[in-house]
Amino acid sequence: MEILNLSKEDLENVLLEHHFERYRVRQIIKWIYSRLIYSFDKMTDLSKDHRIKLQDLFSITPLKTPVIVSSADGTEKMVFELDDGCEVESVIIPDQNRITVCVSTQVGCPLKCSFCKTGTIGFKRDLSVREITGQILKASEYLSSKEKRITNIVYMGMGEPLLNFDATVKSIKLLVDDDGLNFSNRKITVSTVGIADKMVPLGELTGVNLAISLHAVTDEKRLKIMGVNGKYPISEILEAAIKYPAHHRKKVLIEYVMLKGFNDSLQDAKMLLKIARKINAKVNLIPFNTFEGALFESTERDDILKFQKLLMNGNITTTIRKSKGEHEFAACGQLGRVS
């Protein structure tokens, strides 16, 4: 049984079934997720008999050391080869006093949004809990060697987190556990295209921040670039956003990629203003990052600034995402290698 695929509750149930004391689960979680120890032999506060028994019950198999590709702006893309030969990517993004790790939840993506490279490689499979948390563990290990640490985690890499709901939730619970990596759920953001029926349950189970990849302000226009809108129209997404449990603590974030001549008019900005007001959201405008075969170009910088000004004049907090890692195809919407 692979221990890295188990939630804390799962591990506790197995240990109790095999007559371990309940508190042992805390010790084991701390060794693995806090101290980054992947050998039961090194868990010195467990007796020799316990360690032998654990070796019989479980395996501990961390992800292979990733290939790390560095961009000139300090962004580092981690490329992981998985056990079945698939590849998945995550990104370390430094920004002043923060280091954010962008995590993937699927190999490829089934949604095929037309502005995102990941969708062009197709969908291969969901990632396991081990494969999601393993990206963080390897990033933490790598940064520790440079006397740095992760401050923020965003589920914005390859795939749609809420289509891999159980593994996403279990991974978050391990990341925020006091005996694990001990992240605050205030420092974790999950980005979704708007899987409306999973949004509220995500908030109830994890309390993390929510980001909605909206990218268009009408169903007709959104359907042209995001086929998922046929199942989850904007009205359902906004209704779920209003009900999101952590909404009272921190505003929902609307992500909006700027596509030249498609969604970047001032009329689009006015409609986005109404949407943001309706759900009490803030907005992050994302300059489009190109890739081979892309159907769009990025909106000119001056037009992005005009779009931002209209929203800010309407009292909507609006930021423009700094494009990081685009030279190594590590930027937003660029992840995905054929493997």
N, C-alpha and C positions, 0 to 999 in steps of 0.2 A: 504494500500500500504506500503510495507516494504521499508523504506527510505535507509537502508543500501545496498539495491540492485540497487540503482540509481546512475548513474554518476552525476557529477556536472551539466552537460548540461541537463540531464533528470530532475533533481530537479528544475533547473531554469525554465524549460518549464512548469512544474506543478505549481510552485509558481506564475508565470506570468499569467497563465490561471485563477488562483484564486485571482488575483489582489493584490499580494504582490509586494513590491518594489524589483527591481532587486538585490539590494545589500543585501537583506535578505539571499540569498543563501550562501553568504560568511560567514555570522554570524553563520548560522546553521552548515555548514561544519566545521568551527573552533571549535564549541562546541563539536561536535561528534568526529572528528578525531584528533584534537590537544589537547583538554581538556578531552577527554574520558568521556563525559557526555551523558547519554542515556535517559534523561528525559527532555521533553520540559518545564516542570515546572521550571527547574533549569536554563533555558536560559534567564538570567535576563536582557539582553539588548533587548529583544523582549517584546512587550506590552502583557498584560494579554489576550486581544482579539486575538492577533496573536497566542499566545500559545494554546489557546482553539481551534482555527481553525486548527492549525497544528496537534493537537491530533485527530481531526476528520478526517484529511487527511491521516495521516501516523502512522505507528508503528515503534518503534526502538527496535529491538530485537538482542542484542549482542549474540555471541556464549556462550554456557555454559562454566563455568570455567573448563579448561582441567585438566585431571590427569597428573601430571608431574613426570616423572621418571628420576632420576639423574644417570649419569655414573661417574665412578671414576675420569675421566679426566676433569670433569666440564661440559660436554655436558649434556643438559637437553632435553628430548623428551616430547613434549606436545601431549597428546592423547585427541582428541575432540570427544565427542558423539554428533552427529548432530540430528536435529529434527526428522528424520525418523528412527533413531536407528543406522544408519551407523556410522562408525568411520573413522577419518582421522588424520594423524599425521604430525607434523612439529617439527623442531629441533632448539634449541638455542645453538649456537656454539661459545664459547669464545676462543679468540686467541690473546694473548698479549693485545694490545690496541684496539682490534676490538671485536664486538659482532655481529655475523651474524645469521640471522634467515632464515632457509630453509623452504620454503612454498610449500604446496601441492595445486594442481589445479583440481584433480579428485579423486574420491573414487575408489581405485584400478587403473588399467591402461589397456587399450585395446591392447597394443603393444606386450606384452609377450616376452620381451627380455630375453634370457635364462640365463643371469647372474644377473638378478634383482629379488629380492623377491616380489616386488610389482606386477610384471606381473603374478606371480603364483596365486594370489588371484582373478584374473579376474577383469573385469570392471563392476562397478555398475552404476555410473553416473558422470556427470560433477558437479563441485562445482559452486555455485552462487557467484556473486560479494561479497555478505555479508559473505559467508563462506571463501573466500580467504582473504579479508582484515581483517576479524575477527580474523584470526590466528595472524596477525601482531598486531592488537589492544590488544589482550589478552597477547601477549608476551611483548608489550610495558608497559601494566599495571603491569604485574608481575615484570618486570625489574625495573620499577619506584619505586616499593616498596622496592627494594634493592639499590636504588640510582644509577642505571645503565641505559643505554639506548642502543637501537639498532643502529649500525653504518652501517650495510650492509644487504641487502636482496637478497636472491637467490631463484629463482623459479626452484628448483631442487628436490622437494619432490615427493610425490606420483602423478603419472599421467604425461601426455604430455601437457605442457601449450598451445602449438599452436593448439592442437585439441579442446581446450576450449578457442578459440581465443578472442571472444568478452568479456567474463568475465575477462580474463587475462588482456586485454588492459584497460578495465574500472577500474580494481583494481589498476593497475599501475598508472593511471591518478589520482586516489584519493590519492595514497601514495605520489606522487610528487607535489601535489597541494600546493601552498603557504599557503593556509588557512587550509590545512589538516595536514598530518604528515610531510610535507615539506622535503621529502627526495630528494636528487639529483639523477637524472637518472644515473649518473656516479657510484652510489653506489648500483645499482640494476642490477642483471644479470639474464637473462632468458636462461635456458638450454633446448635445443630441440634435438631430435634424427635426425632432419633434415627435417621438414615439409617444403619443399623448397618453395612452393607457398605462404607460410605465413611469411617467414623470412623477406623479404624486407618490407612488410606492417607493421610488428611489429616495425621495425626500424623507419619507416616514422611516425608512430603514437606515439611512446614513446621515442625513442632515447636511450633506455637502452643498456647495454652491452649484447653481444651474446656469448653463449657457445654452441658448437656442440658436442653431444655425438657420436663420430665416432667409436671408439673401434675396427676397422679393416680397412685395407688399400686396400682391393680389394672387388668388389661387390660379388664375389663368396663366400669369407670368411665371409663377413658381413651378407650376407643373411642367413648363418647358425645360427647366434646368434640374428639377428634382422630382423624379417620378413618384417618390414616396408621398408627395402632396395629394395624390389621388386617394390614398387611404387615410391620411391624416391632414385634413385641410387646416388652413390657418386659424379658423374660428375654434376648432377643437384644441389646437396647440395653445392658443391664448387662454382658453378656459382652464386648461391644466396648469398653465403658468401662474394664473391668479391663485390657484389652490395649493401651489407648491409650499410644503410645510416650512421651509427655511426662508420663505419670501419676506417674512416680517423682520428677519435679522439682516439680510443683505439682498439688495436688488438683483433680480434676474438680469442676466446679460444677454442682449441680442447681438449676435454676430452677423455681419453684413458684408459680404465680399463685393467689391466695387468692380462691375463689369461694364466696360466702355460701351455706351450706346444702348445698353439693355436695362439696367436698373439704377442708373445714376442721375436721373433728371431731378430737377427741383420739385416736380410733382411727386416723384417717388419719395423724396425727402419729407414732403408734407404728410404723405400717407404713413410713412414710418414714424413720424412724430406722433400721430394719433395712436398708433399701435403701442409705442413705448409708453405714452401716457396711460393708456388703458390698463396695462399690466404693471405700471410703476417700474419700468426697466431702465437700465442704462444701455448705451449702444457702443459697440466696438466696430469701427469701419476697417475693413481688411483690404489693402491693395492686392489685386489679383496677382498671384505668382505663376508665371507661365511654365509650361512644360511641352515636350514634343507632342504635336498633334492637338494642342489646345485650340478650342473653338472661339476663345475670347481674348481680348486685350485688356490691360488694366486702365481704369479711368485716369485721366491726367491729374497730376497732383493739385493743380489749382481748382479743378472741379471737385475733387475730394474735399478740399478745404471749404468750398462754398456749401457743399452738402452738410459738412460738419457744422458750419456756422448757423445754418437754418435750424438744425436740431438744437444747438446750444442756445440760440435765441428763444427757443420754446422751452427752456429750462430742463432739457434732457442732457445729462452727463454723457458726453460723446468723446471717445478717444479714437485715435488712428493707430492701428497696430503697427509697430515697427517690424519691418520685414527682416527676419533673421534666418541666416543659413541658406539663402536662395542659391548661392554659388555652388553649394554641394547638394542641392535638391533636398534640403532639410526644412524648408519653410512650409508654412501652412498650405495644405492642398497639394504638396509635391511628393509626399511619401509614397513609396511603392516601387519595389524592384521585382522583376519577373524572375521566379525561381522554380 
